Amino acid sequence: MTDTTHRGCPVTHTDYTGTTPIYEHYALLNADRERERFLFNDSTERGFYMLQRYEDVQAGFQQHQNWTTAVRSALRPGLGEPLLPQDLNGEEHLKLRKILNQFFAPAAVRRLEPLATQRCIELIEELKPKGSCDFVAEFAIRYPTDLFLALLGLPVSDGEQFLEWSEDMFSAMLAGEPERAAAAKKNIIEYFEAALEDRTANPGDPETDMVTRLLEARIDDEPLTRDQIHTILLTLMLAGLDTTRSALGYIYTHLATHDEHREEIVEDPDLIGKAVEEFLRLYPLVFQAGREVQSDQEFEGLELEKGDVVWMGIGQANRDPRKFDDPDEFIIDRPGANQHLAFGGGPHRCLGMHLARLELKVVLEQWHERIPEYRIAEGAELTERGGQLTLSTLPLEWEV
């Protein structure tokens, strides 16, 4: 309900942090976007101004000089876990991105494809004879965890142990249990530190080995500190694992309940690249990004003051009917689907977007070659976590 105004802006009370039945957050996002162009949401202590329509959100991402990542999430404006390079802005941000970019550029990601394909096939072949799995827990998180280790040049065989720690840290952070999160983080940092010690003694090629690259990197002639390297590695983990798991969960829920779309990609795997873009548009998991205003400013008639929190409505922009026809429908060859904002925009656009696309493409190709037909287990109740969307479980079944 909008029943009052805040500095002249209509107010909404919608809470986007709860656990709900699947897809409920997208319905809430659509409703707020169509209610008013701009809203002030008072569901958090600081509140935030909501940019919701495609053109506004796209323009908002270009306001990076005044709207900074001093707030990364409008829903959780306290910085929380330090992240690099996300916490940096301006020149500092560009300098660190330059060090990392080469590992996430299209050419570097293509080098990972054979390994990504091999690991994907191994995991699918392990599950296939069982005839069922919890897709979220048994595949969608295991796969990106193994690739994350491969990206760093660390043993994929460490995946099971690493997954245990990272899951513990994710769940503790989201449950607001700082002591449990800290214990899991300590294990992860010790693992990274052992890898750093090994590369210090036995350097790899900094062009292809990320751990060596971070040890040898210089910013303004100064090496990165150990704490900075730990934070970068932890950031890559936090940014890459949960998001891929979430994307796969929504994609496979869709394909398990839309036979015609699944059959299209089974019959013509060349459509998978287009399907990935449309899935990213339709089911963005990071449905908002936060920014903090650094000086008073007027934006398209919205009066903003220093310290205000701004919500960049990624999920709302991606389903804005002003930009996309029939925006709540999956259209596999949608013109301009890749203009979605699932990876954000501006200088903080997602570093791992090419890797994410590769992972999703490889999974869709290899899974459907081996398990072309599957369904959601009867009676399964699918729920989604708010804040940053993910499915808690996805029980799939198929004939063996």
Order of alpha helices (4+ residues) and beta strands (2+ residues): beta-beta-beta-alpha-beta-beta-alpha-beta-alpha-alpha-beta-alpha-alpha-alpha-alpha-beta-beta-alpha-alpha-alpha-beta-beta-beta-beta-alpha-alpha-beta-beta-beta-beta
